[in-house]
């Protein structure tokens, strides 16, 4: 008998059995509203080169779909503010000072500061960008950013999506578990790719694959799990259950 071939078949069979048992266990736990044993989950993910380097959310609520309307109001006011020299700091200032200055610019120009969640500060040479995410009731809108750009310490540009956000209905959608999202992520990735999950959170997300190419005025955002991995890459997994 070819023991090497037999060994490989046995390993594949054991992995398939583990995945089947995990999916069965996950389905039962969801029905009972119980938490999946993360040791079991992590063992299966590790076999597929997916390593979770962060905590998985253990508290999350059902969420509504929301209607997003896009508009470009206040553009003239923004352009006028950019011509002023009052939003200027030393180029070597700390990230915190850059953020405070960007906060002040947004507040002074009534650019929806209360509906923004700070994301990060990015610096490259003399250019610094303070990035925010649009949000609805403190839940981020995936792939929807406001960026305040500095050049040598001075605010030079604001890249933004101005949004009006309203719930599509009062009905809340049942949200899938983060464990399910990780399993889907695992099943969709390249088999040879090594994944390190750095952050995971529930967001609203507009699936751009549904965009038909026409001028976009409004759209619908649904709950999704946002998975950040491998140095800032992002993957969205639909989280709502029909």
C-alpha positions in Angstrom: 0.0 0.0 0.0 1.1 3.6 -0.7 1.2 4.8 2.9 2.1 8.4 1.9 -1.0 8.6 -0.3 -3.1 7.0 2.4 -1.8 9.4 5.0 -2.7 12.4 2.8 -6.2 11.1 2.2 -6.6 10.6 6.0 -5.5 14.2 6.7 -7.9 15.6 4.2 -10.8 13.4 5.6 -10.0 14.6 9.1 -10.0 18.3 8.1 -13.3 17.9 6.2 -14.8 16.2 9.2 -13.7 19.0 11.5 -15.2 21.6 9.2 -18.5 19.7 9.0 -18.6 19.3 12.8 -17.8 23.0 13.3 -20.5 24.1 10.9 -23.1 21.8 12.6 -22.1 23.1 16.0 -22.2 26.7 14.8 -25.7 26.2 13.4 -27.0 24.7 16.6 -25.4 27.5 18.7 -27.0 30.1 16.6 -30.4 28.5 17.0 -29.9 28.4 20.8 -28.3 31.9 20.9 -25.2 30.5 22.4 -21.5 31.5 21.9 -19.4 29.2 19.7 -16.4 27.7 21.5 -13.6 30.0 20.1 -10.9 27.3 20.7 -12.7 25.1 18.2 -13.2 27.9 15.7 -9.5 29.1 16.0 -8.3 25.5 15.4 -10.2 25.2 12.2 -9.1 28.7 11.0 -5.5 27.9 11.8 -5.6 24.8 9.6 -6.6 27.1 6.7 -3.8 29.7 7.6 -6.2 32.2 9.2 -4.9 33.6 12.5 -7.1 35.9 14.6 -4.9 38.4 16.4 -7.7 40.4 18.0 -10.7 39.8 20.1 -13.9 38.8 18.4 -17.0 40.9 19.3 -19.2 39.1 21.8 -21.9 41.8 22.0 -23.8 42.9 18.9 -27.4 43.8 18.1 -29.8 43.4 15.2 -29.6 46.4 12.9 -31.9 48.1 10.4 -31.0 48.7 6.8 -30.5 52.4 6.1 -31.0 54.7 3.2 -28.0 56.8 2.1 -28.5 60.0 0.1 -25.5 61.7 -1.4 -25.2 65.4 -1.8 -22.4 68.0 -2.3 -23.6 70.9 -0.2 -21.2 73.4 1.4 -18.6 73.0 -1.3 -18.3 76.8 -1.8 -17.8 77.2 1.9 -15.1 74.6 2.0 -13.2 76.1 -0.8 -13.3 79.5 0.9 -12.1 78.0 4.2 -9.2 76.3 2.4 -7.9 79.7 1.2 -7.5 80.9 4.8 -4.3 80.4 6.8 -5.9 79.8 10.2 -5.8 76.0 9.9 -2.0 75.6 10.0 0.3 73.9 12.5 4.0 73.0 12.4 4.7 70.2 9.9 6.3 68.0 12.6 3.3 68.2 14.9 2.0 65.1 16.7 -0.8 63.0 15.2 -3.0 64.2 18.1 -2.5 67.9 17.1 -3.2 67.0 13.4 -6.4 65.3 14.5 -7.5 68.3 16.7 -6.9 70.7 13.8 -8.9 68.5 11.5 -11.7 68.3 14.1 -11.8 72.1 14.3 -11.9 72.5 10.5 -14.9 70.1 10.2 -16.7 71.7 13.2 -16.2 75.3 11.9 -17.5 74.4 8.5 -20.5 72.3 9.8 -19.4 69.1 8.0 -21.2 66.7 10.2 -18.5 66.1 12.9 -21.1 64.4 15.1 -21.7 61.8 12.5 -18.0 61.0 11.9 -15.9 58.4 13.7 -12.1 59.0 13.8 -10.2 56.3 11.8 -6.5 57.0 11.5 -3.8 59.6 10.7 -1.6 58.8 7.7 1.7 60.5 7.1 3.9 60.4 4.0 6.8 62.9 3.8 5.3 66.4 4.2 1.7 65.2 3.5 -0.6 64.1 6.4 -4.2 62.8 6.1 -6.6 62.6 9.0 -9.3 60.1 8.1 -12.8 59.7 9.5 -15.6 57.2 8.7 -19.2 58.3 8.2 -21.5 56.7 10.7 -25.1 56.2 11.7 -25.8 56.2 15.4 -22.1 55.6 16.1 -22.0 52.6 13.7 -19.5 53.2 10.9 -20.4 53.2 7.2 -17.9 50.9 5.5 -15.9 52.4 2.6 -17.3 55.8 3.3 -14.6 58.3 4.4 -14.0 61.9 5.1 -10.3 62.9 4.7 -8.7 66.2 5.8 -5.4 66.5 3.9 -2.5 68.7 5.2 0.6 69.8 3.2 3.5 71.0 5.3 1.1 71.5 8.3 -1.6 73.4 6.4 -5.1 72.1 5.5 -5.0 71.8 1.7 -8.0 69.7 0.8 -11.1 67.8 2.1 -12.2 64.7 0.3 -15.6 63.6 1.5 -18.9 61.9 0.8 -21.7 64.1 2.3 -24.4 61.7 3.4 -28.0 62.0 4.6 -28.8 58.8 6.6 -32.3 57.5 7.5 -33.5 54.0 8.5 -35.2 52.2 5.6 -37.8 51.0 8.1 -38.3 50.4 11.8 -37.7 46.7 11.3 -34.3 45.5 12.4 -32.5 42.7 10.5 -31.2 39.6 12.3 -27.4 39.8 12.2 -25.1 36.8 11.7 -22.4 36.0 14.2 -18.8 37.1 13.8 -17.9 33.4 13.9 -20.0 32.8 10.8 -18.3 35.7 9.1 -14.8 34.3 9.8 -15.8 31.0 8.3 -17.1 32.6 5.2 -13.9 34.7 4.9 -11.9 31.5 5.3 -13.9 29.8 2.5 -13.4 32.7 0.1 -9.7 33.3 0.5 -6.9 31.9 -1.7 -5.9 28.6 -0.2 -2.2 29.5 0.0 -2.7 33.0 1.5 -1.8 33.5 5.1 -4.3 35.8 6.9 -3.8 37.7 10.1 -7.0 39.2 11.3 -6.3 42.5 13.1 -9.7 44.0 13.7 -13.4 43.0 13.4 -16.4 45.2 13.7 -20.0 45.5 12.6 -20.7 48.3 10.1 -23.2 49.4 7.5 -22.1 48.7 4.0 -23.2 49.4 0.4 -22.2 46.4 -1.8 -20.5 48.2 -4.8 -20.9 45.0 -6.9 -24.6 45.9 -7.2 -23.8 49.4 -8.7 -25.3 49.6 -12.2 -23.1 52.5 -13.5 -25.8 55.2 -13.4 -25.5 58.4 -11.5 -25.7 57.6 -7.8 -28.1 59.7 -5.7 -29.2 57.2 -3.1 -28.5 53.6 -2.0 -29.2 51.2 0.7 -26.6 50.1 3.3 -27.0 46.7 5.1 -25.2 45.3 8.2 -21.9 43.7 7.4 -18.8 42.5 9.3 -15.8 44.5 8.4 -12.6 42.4 8.8 -9.3 44.2 8.7 -6.3 42.0 8.0 -2.6 41.9 6.8 -1.6 45.4 7.5 -4.9 47.3 6.8 -6.6 45.4 4.0 -10.4 45.2 4.4 -12.9 42.5 3.6 -16.7 42.9 4.1 -19.0 40.0 4.8 -22.7 40.5 4.6 -24.1 40.1 8.1 -27.9 40.3 7.7 -30.0 37.2 7.5 -33.0 37.2 5.1 
